[in-house]
Amino acid sequence: MPKAQETVLEIDLKALKQNFEHLKSKLQPNTKFLAVVKAFAYGSDACEIANYLQGLNADYFAVAYIKEGITLRKAGITKPILVLHPQSVNFKALLDYNLEPSLYNTKILNEFIGFASAEKQTNYPIHIKFNTGLNRLGFSEHEVNSIVIKVKETVAVHVTSLFSHLAASEDLNEKEFSLNQIQTFKTIAEGFTNKIGYQPILHMCNTSGILNYPEAHFDMVRSGIGLYGFGNSVKENQHLTPIATLKTIISQIHTINKGDSVGYNRAYKSEGVLKTATLPIGHADGIGRPYGNGKGFVSINGQKAPIIGNVCMDMIMVNITNIECNEGDEVIVFGKHATAENLAASASTISYELITSISQRVKRLIIN
Ligand SMILES: *Cc1c(COP(=O)(O)O)cnc(C)c1O
């Protein structure tokens, strides 16, 4: 890995391949793999990640919004792309770019069938989402009949898949609840398939579902966080490698005397003599204010340097009193050893939030 000369997010494709292969090793050979690349592939680089995974034969991709799907198509993704949360205002673009909508209530189902019919579509692939306990998006079990009737009335659409989402797949204290969700989904899928007269793809598991509920893999699984190197448990993390390393450098070192303050609002006041380093990364880059005032930390020459004072828009100051280092030295904010999961925990949040927050201002560097 090259030494950083500015703030940079390095993306390790070899680690991505290992994570992909590890997750695949948990599946039956014919279970399809859908790679979730929403939110810039969890803050990394959606086009690079999707292209690389397409090369490794990932079967499907998923994004949250239509705009994200268009970006992937323009970058050369030809595999099917599921849009998890399409907005009807963008249906024309969805059709133009051959993106596949998740439809989750009567309103959006009717809107899409109406739109696809007006556009003279036949057998346009749609995905029907069922709510089995998360209570976020999805049809209820009792709506199966009316969906099937509606779909059978038109030639415009074809139900490519039926799916649902687990609410607590990473939490084994909620195993009974998860098993209940799985059972409900099975019942829904059976009823739906019988009535519609063909077999859609069935899928339910996210990363922790893949790892904890092999009985719920069905025909396809949907993995996001695992690909990026986090398994939501100490045990599973051992088999996965974080693909992203956020690096920066030391811009300036200060000696702070007793009684001096550091940063805006004089939030830190020194009770002795200390050394600080100022780094070119701040809340506009994704290191939010909750990481300030001694909560968050970075690594310099393998040692932990806590953030002191308030996080600024473009900078943080860290305490380097006991660390041998110089202006220009490389700093690791998070990576394979000092992980994003640990840094996120320091501000009472989760890896998902920290990694998806790294703003587009930060340069991405792909390491192959
Ligand atoms: C984001 C998302 C996933 C991926 O979940 P991970 O925990 O990151 O593997 C899967 N399915 C749906 C519906 C999602 O919204």
Ligand as a Chemical Component Dictionary entry (heavy atoms), coordinates in Angstrom:
data_LIG
# 
_chem_comp.id                   LIG 
_chem_comp.type                 NON-POLYMER 
_chem_comp.pdbx_formal_charge   0 
_chem_comp.three_letter_code    LIG 
# 
loop_
_chem_comp_atom.comp_id 
_chem_comp_atom.atom_id 
_chem_comp_atom.alt_atom_id 
_chem_comp_atom.type_symbol 
_chem_comp_atom.charge 
_chem_comp_atom.model_Cartn_x 
_chem_comp_atom.model_Cartn_y 
_chem_comp_atom.model_Cartn_z 
_chem_comp_atom.pdbx_ordinal 
LIG C1 C1 C 0 -29.349 -2.990 2.766 1  
LIG C2 C2 C 0 -30.155 -4.237 2.575 2  
LIG C3 C3 C 0 -29.530 -5.506 2.555 3  
LIG C4 C4 C 0 -28.068 -5.720 2.889 4  
LIG O1 O1 O 0 -27.914 -5.920 4.299 5  
LIG P1 P1 P 0 -26.493 -6.234 4.954 6  
LIG O2 O2 O 0 -26.786 -6.358 6.415 7  
LIG O3 O3 O 0 -25.626 -5.065 4.656 8  
LIG O4 O4 O 0 -25.984 -7.481 4.340 9  
LIG C5 C5 C 0 -30.315 -6.604 2.205 10 
LIG N1 N1 N 0 -31.638 -6.462 1.939 11 
LIG C6 C6 C 0 -32.263 -5.272 2.005 12 
LIG C7 C7 C 0 -33.728 -5.195 1.720 13 
LIG C8 C8 C 0 -31.552 -4.123 2.330 14 
LIG O5 O5 O 0 -32.188 -2.940 2.407 15 
# 
loop_
_chem_comp_bond.comp_id 
_chem_comp_bond.atom_id_1 
_chem_comp_bond.atom_id_2 
_chem_comp_bond.value_order 
_chem_comp_bond.pdbx_ordinal 
LIG C1 C2 SING 1  
LIG C2 C3 SING 2  
LIG C2 C8 DOUB 3  
LIG C3 C4 SING 4  
LIG C3 C5 DOUB 5  
LIG C4 O1 SING 6  
LIG O1 P1 SING 7  
LIG P1 O2 DOUB 8  
LIG P1 O3 SING 9  
LIG P1 O4 SING 10 
LIG C5 N1 SING 11 
LIG N1 C6 DOUB 12 
LIG C6 C7 SING 13 
LIG C6 C8 SING 14 
LIG C8 O5 SING 15 
# 
